Amino acid sequence: MKLYNEANPAPNPRRVRIFLAEKTLSIPLVHVPMREGAHKSAEFKAKNSLGQVPVLELDDGSTLSESIAICRYLEELHPSPALFGSDPWQRAQIEMWTRRIELALANRVGAVWINTHRFTARLGTQYKDYGEAMRVRALEVMQWLDREIGTREFICADQFSMADIVALTTIDFAQFIGIEMPEDARRLRAWHGRVSARPSAAA
Amino acid sequence: MKLYNEANPAPNPRRVRIFLAEKTLSIPLVHVPMREGAHKSAEFKAKNSLGQVPVLELDDGSTLSESIAICRYLEELHPSPALFGSDPWQRAQIEMWTRRIELALANRVGAVWINTHRFTARLGTQYKDYGEAMRVRALEVMQWLDREIGTREFICADQFSMADIVALTTIDFAQFIGIEMPEDARRLRAWHGRVSARPSAAA
């Protein structure tokens, strides 16, 4: 088994690396240099026709893409610690929160990246007005997340979970492209400090 | 247990209704009239602070949102027929495909809806150039999906699954807003005919 991935700040490969670190699992990593377009080569697209990392490749050559699908598969092989939850309702809450972070926040951060950042300008037409609107929306979602976290230690389910991994990688990538957590989002900032202090965050 | 939902063509509540029909499960449905803004009321936002349907409410008042989280929870309570897969690798493939359809297709179709459609014009600023670009992209993704389906009967894993439900509801919603499957996407159209012929598609 090996994992095709890209270094920081790419958020999706990092989700899997943090997941592996929390599980104390080790999988050989194969670097796919995205700045050189390696993920769009015919050789790589034979592994994932969408030309995206990460991709997990089994020893028989079977491939699996989509970071959350990869993590859930690894959770089935290595159930402890349970990062997708330990009972049906906990699993449901973690899935809900993972999706909320992805759909409400990560999608907007991605739209800012694609439509406004100088690093992506060469990749195609940028719709800057749309991108700037998504920047405002991403900040509103961070305020919503701040209220939702409230006094909780983690995003949900009273434990560190996949939802925390998705939120951390999203917020760190947002910072990389210049979207800082609002100053007054103190509960979100405190949560970010807690999860960033875990050894896995270095992955 | 009850399900707060909205009638067709809203794609996310329909995912859950098709899922229930495939399981031959019945849950009382509570209609949330979105055109009247009922999903943005304080009463409803106490169930889902994002103001979105569907929401599953348990008898103790606990709530769960996000259509896929709801379906996965119901799958745990009622495992057969398995619509998320029957073994770790099959589950991984179905999750990958569900996410590919959501991220590559449903997100683009949603962007066309929000940014170009006359029904959504009153909800906020529309970025029409961006929306039209996403229409082109959605059609490209349908061509990609046509190639990927190839001679397969279903989206993946040799069985009807959650990935088919997500693809069907997305493509039917795309049609509703004027994005038709390309004429030459014959394998996609044949798949669409097969899954639309299932009794659950009427849900």
Interface residues (C-beta under 8 A of the other chain):
Chain A: S49 L50 S62 L64 S65 E66 I68 A69 I70 R72 Y73 E76 L77 P88 W89 R91 A92 Q93 E95 M96 R99 R100 L103 A104 N107 N115 T125 Y127 D129 Y130 A133 W144 R147 E148
Chain B: S49 L50 S62 L64 S65 E66 I68 A69 I70 R72 Y73 E76 L77 P88 W89 R91 A92 Q93 E95 M96 R99 R100 L103 A104 N107 N115 T125 Y127 D129 Y130 A133 W144 R147 E148
